[in-house]
Amino acid sequence: MFFSYFLVFVFLCSSLISCQVIDPDQEYARLHLSQLDKRNWKKPPPPPSTNASYAPVIGSCSGSQQLLHSLSSGQLPQLESDFLQKRTHSSNEALRSFLQSAHSTSSLDLDSLLGDNGPRLGIAVSGGGYRSMFYGGGALAAFDRRSNETTLGGLLQGASYITGADGGSWLVSSLAINDFRTVQNLSSTIWYSRLGIFFVEETHFGDNKNYYTDLVDEVNQKAAAGFNVSLTDYWGRAIARHTTGRLRGGPDTTYSSVQNASWFQNAEYPYPIIVSQGLPGALSDGHNATSSNSSIYEFSPYYFNTFDNNVRAYMPLEYLGTKLNNGSSIDNKCVTQFDNVGFLIGTSSTRFNEALIGVSLRDSRMSRRLGFTLRHMRINGSAVSYYNNMFDGASSIAGDGTAASDGLTTAPYVDLYDGGADNQNIPVWPLLQPERRVDVIFALDASSDTENNWPNGTSLVSTYERITQKASDASYGVNSFVHIPSVETFINLGLNNRPTFFGCDGRNTTSQSQHVDENTPPLLVYLPNSPWTTESNIADDRYRLGNSDIQGLVRNGFVAATQNNSTDFASCLACAVIQRSLERKNQSAPQACQQCFSQYCWNGTVDNSPVFDQKGNVKYNPAVKSGAMHLSGNVMLTTLLVALLTFGLLN
């Protein structure tokens, strides 16, 4: 039996994917494959079960029936403002400790620089599937003072905001709903993907009927409750099983439930925001959206909100999915449990919905069953997610003055989709809102801008163009940004392969103001995914990763963020953190900081020499900076087919 199984496996690997054998985890290494007969494969031990339902619940509203509220210019929703006020003390203490440990800033009068007026940090984690989740996770581990041997400890505890789009939202939500446990803990216990996203650990390559049955049944529950469903529901249920740490991915785990966590009530960690985009009403397809006309929507534990395109408004996240008229619930009926964590992060990463379509077209029993279900459910497209329109009839709140808001007050649904669909793959937009008074942004970029899945600055260029080339009918409060060079300059000067600071001089931004105040755009620290200890450019559709691979990618993110635990780089980051606070007081940066800025700040030099080949692909392929293991980029979605075919042949 063992020999026949081995032959099948070798044949499939060699003929389908040219894969690299991954060493099994220790728990699997202890298994004696010779003792696993056919019956064991057909009937593995049943996984733990839960009766939790994925269906939203319709009931009476508690409190006011007015759920949608407009936001005046300069105003934040009250609960977010309260959270930040509570957070100020602990974040300042963490920053004080970090700044005192850096030789460049230890001599500053920190009492005069730390306080309600700053510095305020934001962290933005880009999209990029697992590549982004693990690179961003490694960087956050480096920022975490609980980590051993890090030179950047305290930056996570000192941050006020953290945003995530696509794969970045997987990371942010996983931290938020798991009490901000360390990345080291989560990556070794929850972020399991040895069998792939479309498998679960408990099956051990066994009968996946229960997995698909549960997934389909969960979505059926939502449809039976009278709610429209899309491929996002299926995709969200799949990815949640690998990020939430809950049985079956937490069918009833909501993002608003984070409000009940002690870390959130005590404001011990940054305010976590998941980013999505809204389908412009004047466009026929959300993928036609550009950075100049898209509306950016935010999910936080307190609110669903937007600051864009004549729709400055918010509503309680716990009542997302409620049918409203002019901002009020109808007949005092409110929906709860709609803000399922999996559904929200699925919404932020809808481009992966195509993966489900690919799985359903495979020639295997389980794939055919999934395909049959998708064809017969009320599926209305693959690229968007459907939300009951909270702006229905609210013409005084959601004006129709822009292409992105045209018809919004009369549409039955708000169509939300991938947070990086307009090329703003690093979700810095929420951190640029003047009301949030962010001083410095750490932009963690694991985008797949090049043919071989490396970043090239496209996301920052897109945000820069959104502001400097503002559409005539666009309406939003962000009117200035730091200067960002072209993609060609990013590559030719190597800015996408090393940390770069943008906007070191607050008087030299697109606002053209010679006075630095709380309206000055934040300094931006760009930290691109680069190969320090491993080739970390895994493909977007790489769904199958062994634990050693995950740890290797997290480790690479850690080393890249710390620049191999450089104390000099840590001191330079301290300079970036405090720079806007110094400028607001008309104080000069210490000499050590000026030296840092000469090394890491983009000085305005441009090099627009062509970087694209005749096929339009970017010519860029960095080498690993230190000796490292090789992660094969060929083991992608086809490994799912290997598993399914192997299972079929052995039965």
Buried (B, 14 or more C-beta within 10 A) or exposed (E): EEEEBEEBBEEBBEEBBEBEEBEBBEEBEEEEEEEBEEEEBEEBEEBEEBEBBBBBEBEEBEEEBEBBBBBEEEEBBEBBEEBBEBBBEBBBBBBBBBBBBBEBBBEBEBEEBBEEBBBBBBBBBBBBBBBBBBBBBBBBBBBBBBBEEBBBBBBBBBBBBBBBBBBBBBBBBBBBBBEBBBBBEBBBEBBBBBBBBBBBBBBBBBBBEBBBEBBBBBBBBBBEBEBBBBBBBBBBBBBBBBBBBBBBBBBBBBBBBBBEBEBBEEBBBBBBBBBBBBBBBBBEEBBBBBBBBBBBBBBBBBBBBBBBBBBBBBBBBBBBBBBBEBBBBEEEEBBBBBBBBBBBBBBBBBBBBBBBBBBBEBEBBBBEBBBEBBEEBEBEBBBBBBBBBBBBBBEEBBBBBBBBBBEBBEBEBBBBBBBBBBBBBBBBBBBBBBBBBBBBBBBBBBBBBBBBBBBBBBBBBBBBBBBBEBBEBBBBBBBBBBBBBBBBBBBBBBBBBBBBBBBBBBEBBBBEBEEBEBEBBBBBBBBBBBBBBBBBBBBBBBBBBBBBBBBBBBBBBBBBBBBBBBEBBBBBBBBBBBBBBBBBEEBEBBEBBBBBBEEBBBEEEEEEEEBEEEEEEBEBEBEBBEEBEEBBBEBBBBBBBBBBBBBEEBE
